[in-house]
Amino acid sequence: MQVDELLKPFPIKEFHPFPRALMGPGAHEMIGPEALNLGFTKTLVMTSGLRGTDIVHKIVESMRYHGLEVVVYDQVESNPKDYNVMDAVTMYQDNACDSFVSIGGGSSHDACKGARIAVAHDGRNVNEFEGFNKSENPKNPPHIAVSTTAGTGSETSWAYVITDTTTDPDNPHKYVAFDDNSVTTLAIDDPVLYYDCPVDYTAQCGFDVLAHASEPYVSRLNFQPSLGNALHAVKLTAQNLRQAVWNGQDLAGREGMMYAQYIAAQAFNSGGLGIIHSISHAVSAFYDTHHGLNNAIALPRVWAFNMPVAYKRFADMAEAMGVDTHGMTDVQAADAALDAAIRLLRDVGIPERFVDVGPDSYSKNRLGQGPTEFYQRAKTISGDAADVDRITNHVLGDACTPGNAKECTFDTVRPVVEHCMTGDLDDLTS
C-alpha cells in the first residue's frame, strides 16, 4: 500500500511486522547458537568494518567457534551505495552462502536488507526495488542484524535506504525502499557494543532517534498504535542522550538509548515519517553526509514548520522532554518543545547549519569522497540558491514526504531547506 493511498479518506491503515529480538547487555554473545537454531551454515557478514574496534572480529570468531562458515564483506559505506549491495550479492552467490549477518548501524543493516532482496530475485539490481513492497519473492535468506549504534532502528523496521549511483552525477538520488520482505529474521541490540561509538556519532545517531520518534507522533497518518511508542521514545531520548554522548561507558544511558531507538523505529514502521527524513536523504544524496547529522540540523526547522497543524502533539512532546507545561497553552508548550530540542542539539555539540558542516566536522565524515563525480567537485555544502532548489526538488520526490504533518509544496518547503542551510536557530524561538 502506497503512502498516498493511506492518506485518502477512511483509509485502511497497515501495521507492518517486526522481527524477534534479543535486547540487553551480552545479547551479542548469543549470535552463534541463534544462527545455528535458524539453520545457518555458511554466512555472509556485511559490515563497514567498524574501524578502531574489534567488534566484527569477536562476533565472527564466535560464529566460527560454533561451527559456522563465515565470509566477510566489510566495505559497506556510510549512506550505503547500490554497488555496495551488489558487490555483496556477488560475494554471497560466489561463495554459496545461505544466510546473512549485518554488524553495525543503519548502513550495514540497510545494505544487507537490500542484498537479501536482490539475492531472492536472482541478483537483480537493488535499484529495481525502490518504492513500496516491490519485491515479488517473499522467501529470501535469513538475516540476523547486530546493532552497534543507537540510531536507525533498521534492525526492526521494514525500510532500507540506498543511494543510486547510476543517476546523473549532478542529480544523485537516494531512495527509501519499504518492503515487508526485507524485515530481518532476528534483531540483536546490545548496549555494550555502543561503548566504542564516538561522541559525535553517538549524538548524531541520537537525533535520528528523535526524528524517528517525533515524526510519526505528528504524522498525518495519525496511526494510533504508533503514538505510544513514539512519545515514549521522545522521553527516553531526552532522558538519556546527553549521558550516552558525554559518558559513553555509562550503561544506563546506553541502554536507555538502545530502547529509545528500537521503539522509535517501531513507531515509524507503521506510523510514517516526514520531511526531516526527506531533507536528510536529499542532503546526503548530494554530499554523502551522515544521516543522523542531517536529521539533527533539519529537525528544529521542520518542527517549527509543522507546529501550526499539530500544536497539541508538540505540547505532548514538550512534557515528554521534561518541560513543566503546567499553566501553558498548547501553543506555548509547543514552543517549549522546540526550545528543548534546540537545547539538546547544542548540549550534545551538533553543528547547527548545513554550511557549518565540512570535511573535518565529524569523525565519520565521508564528505567529498563519494562514488560520483559530483562528490569530488563539491566537497563543501554551498547553501546557495541552486543548492537549495535541487535539494528541495529531491525532498518533494522522497517517499517520506507524503506522511509529513503539513502539506508540502516547492514554495512552502524551500524556505525550510534554505533555513537548514544558512539560518540561525535562534530565529525559530520565541
N, C-alpha and C positions, 0 to 999 in steps of 0.2 A: 504494500500500500504506500503510495507516494505521500509526502508531507502535505502537498496542496489538497489531496483528497481528504486528509484528516481535518482540514480547516473548513470544509463545507458544512452547511447547517445539519444538525443532528447526525454527527459522524459516529461511526463505529470505531472506537479507539482501540489500538492494538497494544497488547502487553507482550514485550519481547522476552525471550528466555535468558536465564542466567546459567552459568556453569556451576558445578560443585566447586567448593573452595576449602582450602586449609589456611587458617589465619592465626598468626601469633608467633612469638619468639621460638625459633628452632624449626618452624614448619618446613623450611627448605631441605632439612635433613631427611624428609620423608619421600623425596623425589624418586629414589631408586625403587623402593617397594611399591610405590604408587604406579610407576611406569611399568613394572612387571605385572601388576594387577590389571593394567589396561591392555596388556598384550604387546607392549613394545619389545622389539628385538634389536632393530638397528635404527638409530635415531639421528636425525639431523638437528643439531643445536644451532639456533640462529641468535646472534648477539652482535653488539657493537665492539665486543672485546673488553669493554669496561676497563679502559686504560687506568693503571695505577692501583688496581685491586687484584685479588686472586679469587674472586667470586666464581668466575667461569671455570677456572681450573678445579676448584674444590667440588663444584657440582658435577662436572664431567667425570672426575675421578670417582666420585661417589656412585655415579651411574655405572661406571665400568666395574667397580667393586661388586656390584650386584649382578654382573654378568651381561650387561648390555653393551652392544657395539655402538660407538658414538663417532659421528662425523661432525666437524665444527665449521660453520660458516660465520666468520667474525667480522664481516665487512659492512654490516648494516650502518647506514649513515643517519645522522640527525635529519628529520624530515625525510623518511625513507623514500628512496627513488625506485622507479619501476625496474631499473636494471638490477638493483639490489635483490628485488623479489625474484626476477627471472634467473639471475645467477644462482640463487639458492635452489630454485626449481631444477635447474640443470644438475647441480650437485646432488640433489635428492634422487633424481632419476638415474644418474650415472652410478650411484653407489647402492641402488636398490634398497633405499630406506623404506621404512613402513610407519614412521611416526616423527613428530616434531616436538622440540622443546625450545621455547624462547626465554632468554635471560636478559633482563634489562628493564627499560621503561617502555613508553608507548611506541617508540620507533621500532624496537625489536619485536614487540608483540604484533604491531600492525603489519610489518613486513612479513612476519610468519603467517598471519591470517591470510594475507594476500597470496602467499606461496601455496598454502593449502588449497585455496580455491582454484588456483591455476593448475596444480597437480591433479585435482579431481576432474579437470577438463582437458586432460592430455597435453598440458603445457601451454595452453592458450595464454596470450599476453594478459597480464593482470589488468591492464587499462581497459579491457573489454568489459570489465565488471563494475565500472563506475555506475553509481546510482543506487536504486533500492531493489534488493533481492534479485540481482541479475544472474546469479549462478543458477544452473539448471540441474546439477547433480548434488543431492543432499549428502552424499557419502564422500567425505574427504578424510585424510589421515587424522588420527587422534593427536591432540596438542595439549601439552602442559605449559602454562605460562607462569614464569617465576619473576616476580616484580622486584626491582631494586630501587625504585623511586616511588614516592607518594605523589602521583600526578594524574596520569591519563585515565586510569581505571580500565585500560584496554583489555585487561585480563578477564573482565566480567561483562564487557559490552558487545553489541552486535556491529560495531563500527570499526573501520580501519581507514587510515588516511595515507594517500600515496601521492608523490609528486611525479607527474607525467613529463618526462624529459623529451618526448618526441614532438612536442609542440614547438611553435615559433619561439626561438631564443629570446625575442623581445617581448613575448607574451606567455611566460611559463604558466603552467596550470597545475594546481594542487587540488585534489578532489577527495571527497568522502564517499566511501562505499559502505552502505548499510546492508548487511546480509545476515539473516538468521543462521545460515550455514557456516558463517565464519566464527561463531561463538566457540570459545575454547572448550576443551574437554574437562580440564581441571585448572583452577587458579590457585597459585601459592603466593601468599603475602606474608612476608617475614620481616618485621621491623628491624631486626638485627642486620639485615642486608642493606638497610638505609644508612648505616653508620658512616660508610665511606662516601656518601653523596656530598659533593662540595656545598659550601654555604650558599653561594649564589644560585646554584642549580636547585637546591632544596627550596629556596624562596620562590623561584620561578615555577617549579612544579606545584608548589602550594597554591599559587594563583590560578593555575589550571584547575585545581580542585574547586576554588571559589567560583570560577566561571561555570564549571560543571554543575555546581550546586545552585547558583543563583539563576541561571538561565531557564531551567525547567520550572523553577518556582514562579517565574513571571511569564512563562511562555503562553502564547495564545492557545496552545493545545490544552492547557489547563487540565492536565491529566491527574486526576485525584490520587491514584496510587503512588505517584511520584513525589507528591508535595511534602509528605512527612520526612522522607529521606533527604530531600533537597534542603529543607530548613535545618534539619539536624546536622547535615554536613557543613552548612554555613557556620553553625555554632561550634562544631568541632574544630574547624579551621581557625576561627577567631581565637579559640582557647589554646591551640597547640602549635600554630605555625611559628610564632616567634621563638618558642623554646626549641623546636626542631631545627630552626635555622642557626641560632646562636649557641646552642648547647647540643650539638648533634649526637652526642653519646647518651643523651637522656632518653631512656626507654619510654617513659610515659609520653613525651612529646612525639617521638617517632611512631609509637603505637596509635596515638590519637590521630595523627595524620594518615596512618595506614587505613584506619576505619573511615576517616573522612573521605579519602579518595575513592574507596571502594563503594560506599553507599551513594556518593555523588554521581558516580558513573551509573549506578543502578537507577538513579533518578532520571538522568538524561536518556537512558537507554530506551525508555518509552515516553518520557515527558518532553523531549525535544531540546534543542539548543537555540542559538540566536546569533546576532552579528558580532558579539565578542569573538566567537569562533570563526565567523566568516572573515572578519578583518585579520585575525591571526593567520588563517590559511592563506590569504592574499599576500600578506607581507612576507611570510616565509616562502611562498612560491617565487617571489621576486628576489628576495635577499637571503634565503636559507637561514633565517634567524630562528631562535628557539621558540617553540610553540608556547610554552608557559610564559616566557618573557613577553611575547606578543599579547597574550591574553591579559597580562598584568597591566600593560600600557593601555589597552583598549577598554578594560573593564570599567573604570570610573566614567569614561566618556559615554559608554553605552548605557550604564546605569542612569546617568543624567538624561540621556535621550529617551529612555523607556519610562522614566518615572511618571510622567503625566498620565499614562494609561494604567498604572499599577501602584498608586501611592500606598494602598493598604498592604500589598505584598512587600513592598520595600520597608514599610514600617515594621512588619513582622521580622524582617531580616535585621533591622536595627536592634531589636530586642534580642535576637539570637546572637548578635555580635557583642552583647554585653552593655548596650546603651540603656540607661534608665529612661524609658519613654513615658513614664507617668506624667500626666498633665500635658503631653504634646498632642497636637493634631496629627493626623496621618501624614500630612504634607511635611510638617516639622520633623516627624520621626523618619520619614523617607530621606530628608536632607541629612539627618544624623547618620543614617546608614551609609550614605555616600562619604561623609566625613570620616567615618570609621574605616571604610575601605581605603581611602587615601592615607590615613594614619598607618594602617597596616602595611601598605605598599612602601611607605617611607621608612617604617620601622625595620623592615627586612632588607632595605637597601637596593630596591629595584629602580633602574632608570625610568624617568617619568615621561619621556617623549621618544618617538622613534628616531628623531635626528640625533638623539644623545647616544644611540647605540652604534658602536664602531668595532673594528677588529679586535680591540683589547678590552671590550666591555664586560665580558664574562667568560668563565673558564671553558665552557663547552662550545664556544663560538666557532662557526664554520663560515662566517661571513666572507663572501668573495671567493670561496673555494668550491662552489657547487659544480654541477655537471655540464652546464651550458655556457655558451659564450657570454650570455647576459651577466652571469655572476662575476666573470672575470673583468668585465668592463665597469661594473657598478659595485665597488667594494664598500661604499658608504651610502646610507639612505639619504637621498636628496631632499625629499619632502616638498619638492616644487609642484607647480600646478599639474604638470604632466604626470608626475608620480601619483599625486592624489587622484587624478582621473582614472588612471589604469587600475589602481588598487580598488577604487570604488566600483568600477565595472566588474572586477573579479568578485567582489563581495556580493553583488546583485545576482551572480550566477551560482553562488555557493549553495549547497544542499541544506545548510543550517539556517539560511536567511528566512525561509517561509515561516519558521517557528518563532521568529522574533516577536516580542510583545507588541511592538509598534510597527505599523506598515512602513515598508522601506521602498523608497524611490531614489533615483540618482540625486535629485535635488535635496532630499532630506538626509541621505546618508553621507553625501560628500562633505558637509561641514564637520561631521563626526570624524571622518577619516583625517581631514585636514587638522583638526584639533589634536588627534593622536600623533600626528607628525610633529607639529610645532607649538601646540597650545600649552598654556600654563594651567596646571591642575587647580591652582588657587582661584582661577576664573570660574570654576564649577561650583564652588562652595558659597554658602550664604554668608 
